[in-house]
Amino acid sequence: MKRPIRISIVASLVAACAISTASPHVHAAAIDDGMPSQSWTDTPSSQGANWSDLAGGVSGRPYIASLSVTTNGTTTQIVTNGTVTTAAPTTLGAVTAVISPFNLCKAGSTNNCYATPNRVGITLAYVKQEGQLGHNFSAPTATLSPAITAASVFDMTIGLNTVGKKLGWTWMNGTPTFWKTENLGMDTGTARVKFSLSDAPGVDYQDQKAQQCTTIPVSVCDAEKSTQDTLGMQMVLSLDTTLSAPFAGALFATNAAVIGSLDVAGGETPSLSYGIAAPHKLSDGTVRKGKFYGFLSDAVLSSQFKIAATETDMTKLLNVARTAESKSTADAGTDTVAWTKWTAADNGTDGRLVTISDISFSAPKFKVTKVGSSGSGSPSVGSGSGSEQIFSGMNFAIKTRTVTVTGTGISGVTYKAIATLGAVKKSGSCKLVRTKLTCTVKATKAGSWKVKITPSVEGETGAPWMRTIKVK
């Protein structure tokens, strides 16, 4: 199965006229917020893959186990003890949520898709008319029940089920105040989040520049302005397994972005790179400014950064800096950084929340490193590389026992691929075209091969990218 370097996570929603969650700068009459119901995403469609195309069918998809909202001190329970078979509301103005697969193969197809989705989308919605939902809560076309405001706080628990048990990172367009995952890796796994609604842009997906805004990992977004701006919440659950185990269940969120992505570099100098994307301007032509929220649990701070839970001043321990990998990521901004302590009692999990405010777009990236480290997750290699990231967005695919690793590299750096299985060692080849890195290596028999990609410049080598990959 082919795995492209960049995968648009919104293509299936665009096809169904369902994308966007953003800010109320456009009059309601100008906003297109129609989107399909859960029933539509569960049944076969000629327009793309739905949950019905999943092996085993709808029964394996994630579902909303619980959903409530508190507005002006009054809490309304919307879903209680929900399952895959829980009926969605049909009353006009009723609040609901739709769970959609991204990049799932339609029955009979294997081209640029996955037998199980590599991402899952969750969109908060309301019933606007029979058989149709809306996602714009700033100017709904039906009277909402219960009433919703920008200050409303939602409490949602997701049953991950068989598909979601591989949960990696989660991105939310919303403002999180609580996050807790339980039983990850099991069919009984859950993720609970409390949040308020956030702004985010709509873009014209017929425009190639706008299409780039929705790729993972984030790198480019040259759309000048949004087509509309609404208010709502959308989540993406990443189900790929490229992150190391300690980062399973990681959460980050945005306000005013189309999408976000997370890259993790391990080793002696670990780092996190968060990317977010959006058009430069709001639909009314004014400059867009956004916010970013990233949660680091005490377990991750201890295991990956060797930072004790008792530390009080994170600014002295972790550096948060905007990178300059491209014109899109290097756009200027004040980028105010603040840290907040989270506790299990109040916020679901012990740890720290970093908030970056006053962010300018189009595709800023923020790197979190321990103070005093090189900041790359792989050490500096050769002249001119400085603290640039030697690897990012690394993915792999297997076809006829050939392992192909793709991602983003740095011009001037040489990459070498080797795979080993016990005493068997096979050398591969790496090709770098601009920043597109492709390495291939042939695994001669079935087994768990250790694949290593090593960067070097003028004889000086850096820390390798390594994965154990099971070949059948």
C-alpha positions as CSV (number, residue, x, y, z in Angstrom):
1,M,0.0,0.0,0.0
2,K,1.4,3.4,-1.0
3,R,1.9,5.9,1.8
4,P,2.4,9.4,0.5
5,I,4.6,11.9,2.5
6,R,1.7,14.3,2.9
7,I,-1.9,13.2,3.4
8,S,-4.7,15.6,3.3
9,I,-6.9,14.8,6.3
10,V,-9.9,16.8,5.1
11,A,-10.4,15.5,1.6
12,S,-13.2,13.2,2.6
13,L,-15.0,16.0,4.4
14,V,-14.6,18.4,1.5
15,A,-16.2,15.9,-0.8
16,A,-19.1,15.7,1.6
17,C,-19.4,19.5,2.0
18,A,-18.2,19.3,5.6
19,I,-15.2,21.2,6.7
20,S,-14.3,24.2,8.7
21,T,-14.7,25.5,12.2
22,A,-13.8,29.1,12.6
23,S,-14.6,32.8,13.8
24,P,-17.7,34.9,13.4
25,H,-16.4,37.6,11.0
26,V,-18.8,36.8,8.1
27,H,-22.5,37.3,8.1
28,A,-24.5,34.1,8.6
29,A,-26.1,34.3,5.1
30,A,-22.6,34.1,3.5
31,I,-21.6,31.0,5.5
32,D,-21.8,27.5,4.1
33,D,-21.9,25.2,7.1
34,G,-23.8,22.2,5.8
35,M,-22.3,18.8,6.6
36,P,-23.4,15.2,6.5
37,S,-24.9,13.3,9.4
38,Q,-23.4,10.3,11.2
39,S,-25.8,8.1,9.3
40,W,-24.3,9.4,6.0
41,T,-20.7,8.6,7.1
42,D,-21.8,5.2,8.3
43,T,-23.4,4.0,5.0
44,P,-22.0,3.3,1.6
45,S,-21.4,6.2,-0.7
46,S,-20.4,6.8,-4.3
47,Q,-18.5,9.9,-3.2
48,G,-15.7,8.2,-1.2
49,A,-15.0,5.7,1.6
50,N,-17.3,5.7,4.6
51,W,-17.3,3.6,7.8
52,S,-19.2,0.9,5.9
53,D,-16.0,0.3,3.9
54,L,-14.1,-0.7,7.1
55,A,-13.3,-4.4,7.5
56,G,-16.0,-5.5,9.9
57,G,-18.1,-2.5,9.2
58,V,-19.3,0.4,11.4
59,S,-19.0,-1.7,14.6
60,G,-15.3,-1.0,14.9
61,R,-15.4,2.8,14.6
62,P,-14.9,5.3,17.5
63,Y,-18.1,6.7,19.1
64,I,-19.2,9.4,21.5
65,A,-19.6,7.7,24.9
66,S,-20.7,10.8,26.8
67,L,-21.3,14.5,25.9
68,S,-22.6,17.4,28.0
69,V,-22.4,21.1,27.9
70,T,-22.4,23.8,30.6
71,T,-23.7,27.3,29.7
72,N,-24.1,30.0,32.3
73,G,-23.8,27.5,35.1
74,T,-26.4,25.0,33.7
75,T,-25.3,21.6,32.6
76,T,-27.2,19.6,30.0
77,Q,-26.4,16.0,29.3
78,I,-26.5,15.3,25.6
79,V,-25.2,11.7,25.3
80,T,-25.1,9.2,28.2
81,N,-23.5,5.7,27.9
82,G,-23.3,6.1,24.2
83,T,-22.2,3.3,21.8
84,V,-21.7,2.8,18.1
85,T,-25.5,2.1,17.8
86,T,-26.7,5.2,19.7
87,A,-29.2,7.0,17.6
88,A,-28.2,10.6,16.6
89,P,-30.7,13.4,17.4
90,T,-33.1,14.6,14.7
91,T,-34.8,17.5,16.5
92,L,-34.0,20.9,14.9
93,G,-31.3,22.7,16.9
94,A,-30.2,19.5,18.7
95,V,-26.4,19.3,19.4
96,T,-24.5,16.3,18.3
97,A,-21.1,15.2,17.0
98,V,-20.0,13.4,13.8
99,I,-17.1,10.9,13.6
100,S,-15.6,10.5,10.1
101,P,-12.7,8.3,8.7
102,F,-9.8,10.0,6.8
103,N,-7.9,8.2,4.0
104,L,-9.8,5.0,4.4
105,C,-9.8,2.7,1.3
106,K,-13.1,2.4,-0.4
107,A,-14.1,-1.3,-1.0
108,G,-12.0,-2.6,-3.8
109,S,-9.4,0.2,-3.8
110,T,-5.8,0.2,-2.5
111,N,-4.5,3.4,-4.1
112,N,-3.2,6.0,-1.6
113,C,-5.4,4.9,1.2
114,Y,-5.4,2.6,4.3
115,A,-7.3,-0.5,5.1
116,T,-8.1,1.2,8.4
117,P,-8.1,5.0,8.5
118,N,-4.9,6.7,9.6
119,R,-6.9,9.6,11.0
120,V,-10.3,10.0,12.5
121,G,-12.2,13.3,12.5
122,I,-14.7,14.5,15.1
123,T,-16.8,17.6,14.4
124,L,-19.3,19.2,16.8
125,A,-22.6,19.9,15.0
126,Y,-26.2,20.8,15.3
127,V,-29.3,19.7,13.4
128,K,-30.2,22.5,11.0
129,Q,-32.9,20.7,9.0
130,E,-34.0,17.1,8.4
131,G,-31.1,15.0,7.3
132,Q,-28.6,17.9,7.4
133,L,-26.3,19.3,10.1
134,G,-24.4,22.5,10.6
135,H,-21.1,23.3,12.3
136,N,-21.2,27.1,12.7
137,F,-22.2,27.9,16.3
138,S,-21.6,31.6,15.9
139,A,-24.7,32.1,13.7
140,P,-26.7,28.8,13.7
141,T,-29.7,28.7,11.3
142,A,-31.8,26.8,13.9
143,T,-32.5,27.6,17.6
144,L,-30.0,25.6,19.5
145,S,-31.1,23.3,22.3
146,P,-29.4,23.6,24.7
147,A,-28.3,27.2,24.2
148,I,-24.6,27.5,23.2
149,T,-22.3,30.5,23.6
150,A,-18.5,31.0,23.0
151,A,-18.1,30.6,26.7
152,S,-19.9,27.2,26.9
153,V,-17.8,24.3,28.2
154,F,-18.3,20.9,26.6
155,D,-17.3,17.6,28.3
156,M,-16.9,14.8,25.8
157,T,-15.7,11.2,26.2
158,I,-14.7,9.3,23.1
159,G,-14.9,5.5,23.0
160,L,-11.8,4.6,20.9
161,N,-13.0,1.1,20.0
162,T,-11.0,-1.3,17.7
163,V,-10.0,1.4,15.2
164,G,-8.9,4.0,17.8
165,K,-6.9,1.8,20.0
166,K,-3.7,2.9,18.1
167,L,-4.3,6.5,19.2
168,G,-1.2,8.7,18.7
169,W,-1.6,12.5,18.9
170,T,-4.8,14.4,19.0
171,W,-5.3,17.8,17.5
172,M,-8.3,20.0,18.4
173,N,-9.6,23.3,17.1
174,G,-10.9,24.4,20.5
175,T,-9.7,25.6,23.9
176,P,-9.0,22.6,26.1
177,T,-9.2,22.6,29.9
178,F,-9.2,18.9,30.6
179,W,-7.6,15.8,29.0
180,K,-7.5,12.2,30.1
181,T,-6.8,9.0,28.3
182,E,-7.4,5.5,29.7
183,N,-6.8,1.9,28.5
184,L,-4.9,3.1,25.4
185,G,-4.1,0.2,23.1
186,M,-7.2,-1.7,24.1
187,D,-10.7,-1.8,22.5
188,T,-12.0,-0.3,25.8
189,G,-9.7,2.8,25.5
190,T,-11.2,6.2,26.0
191,A,-10.2,9.9,25.6
192,R,-12.0,12.5,27.6
193,V,-11.7,16.2,26.9
194,K,-13.3,19.4,28.2
195,F,-13.2,22.4,25.8
196,S,-14.8,25.6,24.7
197,L,-15.4,26.5,21.0
198,S,-12.7,28.2,18.9
199,D,-12.3,30.2,15.7
200,A,-10.9,28.6,12.6
201,P,-10.9,29.4,8.8
202,G,-12.6,27.9,5.8
203,V,-10.6,27.7,2.7
204,D,-11.2,27.1,-1.0
205,Y,-10.1,23.5,-1.6
206,Q,-10.3,24.0,-5.4
207,D,-7.3,26.3,-5.0
208,Q,-4.0,24.4,-5.0
209,K,-2.4,26.8,-2.5
210,A,-5.3,26.2,-0.1
211,Q,-5.0,22.4,-0.5
212,Q,-1.5,22.6,0.9
213,C,-2.9,24.0,4.1
214,T,-4.4,20.7,5.1
215,T,-1.4,18.4,4.7
216,I,0.4,16.5,7.5
217,P,3.0,17.3,8.5
218,V,2.3,21.0,8.3
219,S,4.8,22.9,6.1
220,V,3.1,25.3,3.6
221,C,-0.1,27.4,3.5
222,D,0.0,30.2,0.9
223,A,-3.7,30.9,0.8
224,E,-4.1,34.7,1.2
225,K,-7.4,34.7,3.2
226,S,-10.1,32.4,4.3
227,T,-13.4,32.0,2.4
228,Q,-15.4,32.2,5.6
229,D,-14.9,32.2,9.4
230,T,-17.1,30.3,11.8
231,L,-17.1,29.1,15.4
232,G,-17.1,25.5,16.4
233,M,-14.9,22.5,17.3
234,Q,-13.2,19.9,15.2
235,M,-10.7,17.2,16.3
236,V,-8.4,14.8,14.5
237,L,-7.2,11.6,16.1
238,S,-3.9,10.4,14.5
239,L,-3.8,6.6,14.4
240,D,-0.3,6.2,12.8
241,T,2.3,4.5,15.0
242,T,5.3,6.6,14.1
243,L,5.6,8.3,17.5
244,S,7.3,6.6,20.4
245,A,5.1,5.0,23.0
246,P,5.4,7.8,25.7
247,F,3.7,10.2,23.4
248,A,0.6,8.1,22.8
249,G,-2.4,10.2,23.7
250,A,-0.6,13.5,23.3
251,L,-3.0,16.5,23.0
252,F,-2.5,19.9,21.3
253,A,-5.0,22.4,20.2
254,T,-5.4,25.6,18.2
255,N,-7.6,28.7,17.8
256,A,-7.9,30.1,14.2
257,A,-6.0,27.3,12.4
258,V,-7.1,24.9,9.6
259,I,-5.0,21.9,10.9
260,G,-2.1,21.0,13.1
261,S,0.6,18.3,13.2
262,L,3.1,16.9,15.7
263,D,6.6,15.6,15.0
264,V,8.8,14.0,17.8
265,A,12.5,13.5,17.8
266,G,14.0,11.3,20.4
267,G,17.6,10.6,21.5
268,E,19.9,12.6,23.8
269,T,18.4,15.9,22.7
270,P,14.6,15.2,22.3
271,S,12.3,17.8,20.8
272,L,8.7,18.3,19.8
273,S,7.7,20.3,16.7
274,Y,4.2,21.5,16.4
275,G,3.0,22.9,13.1
276,I,-0.2,24.8,12.5
277,A,-1.6,26.2,9.3
278,A,-4.1,28.9,8.2
279,P,-4.5,31.6,5.6
280,H,-2.7,34.9,6.4
281,K,-5.9,36.9,6.7
282,L,-9.5,36.6,7.8
283,S,-12.2,36.5,5.2
284,D,-12.8,40.3,5.8
285,G,-9.1,41.0,4.9
286,T,-7.8,41.7,8.4
287,V,-4.7,40.0,9.7
288,R,-5.3,36.6,11.3
289,K,-3.9,35.9,14.8
290,G,-4.3,32.6,16.6
291,K,-3.4,30.6,19.7
292,F,-1.7,27.3,20.3
293,Y,-2.1,24.9,23.3
294,G,0.2,22.0,23.9
295,F,-0.1,19.6,26.8
296,L,2.9,17.8,28.2
297,S,2.2,15.2,30.9
298,D,4.5,14.8,33.9
299,A,5.2,11.3,32.5
300,V,6.5,12.7,29.2
301,L,8.4,15.5,30.9
302,S,10.1,13.0,33.1
303,S,10.8,10.2,30.6
304,Q,11.7,12.4,27.6
305,F,13.1,15.6,29.0
306,K,14.3,14.5,32.5
307,I,12.2,17.2,34.2
308,A,10.7,16.5,37.6
309,A,7.1,17.2,38.4
310,T,8.1,19.4,41.2
311,E,9.8,22.0,39.0
312,T,8.0,25.3,39.1
313,D,9.5,27.5,36.3
314,M,9.2,25.8,32.9
315,T,10.7,28.8,31.1
316,K,14.1,28.0,32.6
317,L,13.8,24.3,31.5
318,L,12.1,24.2,28.1
319,N,12.7,26.5,25.2
320,V,9.8,27.2,22.8
321,A,10.9,28.8,19.6
322,R,9.4,29.4,16.1
323,T,11.4,27.6,13.5
324,A,12.4,29.0,10.1
325,E,12.3,25.9,7.8
326,S,10.5,27.8,5.0
327,K,9.0,31.1,4.1
328,S,5.6,29.8,5.4
329,T,7.0,28.7,8.8
330,A,9.2,31.8,9.3
331,D,6.5,34.5,9.2
332,A,7.0,37.0,11.9
333,G,4.9,37.2,15.1
334,T,5.2,38.1,18.7
335,D,4.3,34.6,19.8
336,T,3.8,35.1,23.5
337,V,4.5,31.9,25.5
338,A,3.0,31.0,28.9
339,W,3.0,27.8,31.0
340,T,0.2,26.6,33.2
341,K,0.3,23.7,35.7
342,W,-2.4,21.0,35.1
343,T,-3.5,18.6,37.9
344,A,-5.3,15.3,37.6
345,A,-8.0,16.5,39.9
346,D,-8.8,19.6,37.9
347,N,-7.6,18.9,34.4
348,G,-7.6,15.1,34.1
349,T,-3.8,14.6,33.9
350,D,-0.8,15.9,35.8
351,G,1.4,18.0,33.6
352,R,2.0,21.4,32.0
353,L,0.0,23.3,29.3
354,V,2.0,25.7,27.1
355,T,0.0,28.5,25.5
356,I,1.4,30.5,22.6
357,S,-0.6,33.6,21.8
358,D,-0.6,36.3,19.1
359,I,0.5,33.8,16.4
360,S,0.7,35.1,12.8
361,F,0.2,32.7,9.9
362,S,0.6,30.9,7.3
363,A,2.3,27.7,8.6
364,P,4.2,28.5,11.7
365,K,6.1,25.7,13.5
366,F,7.2,25.8,17.1
367,K,9.9,23.6,18.5
368,V,10.1,22.6,22.2
369,T,13.5,21.6,23.4
370,K,15.3,21.4,26.7
371,V,17.3,24.5,27.5
372,G,20.9,23.9,26.6
373,S,20.2,21.2,24.0
374,S,20.8,21.6,20.2
375,G,17.0,21.8,19.7
376,S,16.9,19.4,16.8
377,G,16.3,15.9,18.4
378,S,19.3,15.0,16.2
379,P,22.6,16.7,16.9
380,S,24.0,19.4,14.5
381,V,25.7,17.8,11.5
382,G,28.4,19.5,9.6
383,S,28.8,23.2,8.6
384,G,25.7,25.3,8.1
385,S,23.1,22.9,9.6
386,G,23.1,24.7,13.0
387,S,20.0,23.6,14.9
388,E,17.9,22.8,11.9
389,Q,15.8,19.6,12.1
390,I,17.7,16.7,10.3
391,F,14.5,14.7,10.1
392,S,10.8,15.5,10.2
393,G,7.5,13.9,9.1
394,M,9.1,10.4,8.7
395,N,6.7,7.7,7.6
396,F,7.3,4.2,6.2
397,A,5.5,1.7,3.9
398,I,6.2,-1.9,3.0
399,K,5.5,-3.5,-0.5
400,T,6.9,-6.8,-1.6
401,R,9.3,-6.8,1.3
402,T,10.8,-3.4,0.2
403,V,10.7,-0.8,3.0
404,T,10.3,2.8,1.8
405,V,10.9,5.6,4.3
406,T,9.8,9.1,3.4
407,G,10.0,12.4,5.1
408,T,11.6,15.8,5.0
409,G,15.4,16.2,5.0
410,I,17.9,19.1,4.8
411,S,19.8,20.1,1.6
412,G,23.5,19.3,1.9
413,V,23.0,16.4,4.3
414,T,23.8,12.8,3.1
415,Y,21.5,10.0,4.3
416,K,22.3,6.3,4.6
417,A,19.8,3.5,5.0
418,I,20.6,0.1,6.6
419,A,18.2,-2.7,7.8
420,T,19.2,-5.6,10.0
421,L,17.5,-8.8,11.1
422,G,19.8,-10.7,13.5
423,A,23.0,-11.3,11.7
424,V,21.5,-10.2,8.4
425,K,22.4,-6.7,7.3
426,K,21.1,-5.0,4.1
427,S,22.2,-1.6,2.8
428,G,19.6,0.6,1.1
429,S,19.6,3.9,-0.8
430,C,18.5,7.4,0.0
431,K,17.5,10.2,-2.4
432,L,17.0,13.8,-1.4
433,V,15.2,16.1,-3.9
434,R,15.1,19.6,-2.4
435,T,13.7,18.6,1.0
436,K,11.9,15.5,0.0
437,L,13.7,12.5,1.4
438,T,13.1,8.9,0.2
439,C,15.0,5.9,1.4
440,T,14.5,2.3,0.3
441,V,15.9,-1.0,1.6
442,K,15.1,-4.6,0.7
443,A,14.2,-6.9,3.5
444,T,15.0,-10.4,2.2
445,K,12.8,-12.4,4.5
446,A,10.0,-12.0,7.0
447,G,10.7,-10.8,10.5
448,S,11.1,-7.6,12.6
449,W,13.8,-5.6,10.8
450,K,15.6,-2.7,12.5
451,V,15.7,0.1,9.9
452,K,18.2,2.9,10.5
453,I,18.5,6.2,8.5
454,T,21.8,8.0,9.4
455,P,22.5,11.7,8.4
456,S,26.1,12.9,7.7
457,V,28.0,15.9,6.4
458,E,31.7,15.8,5.5
459,G,32.2,12.6,7.5
460,E,30.4,13.8,10.7
461,T,27.3,11.7,11.5
462,G,24.2,12.6,13.5
463,A,21.8,10.6,15.6
464,P,19.9,8.2,13.3
465,W,16.1,7.8,12.8
466,M,15.3,4.2,13.8
467,R,12.3,2.0,13.7
468,T,11.6,-1.7,14.1
469,I,9.4,-2.7,11.2
470,K,7.6,-6.0,10.9
471,V,7.9,-7.5,7.4
472,K,5.6,-10.4,6.4
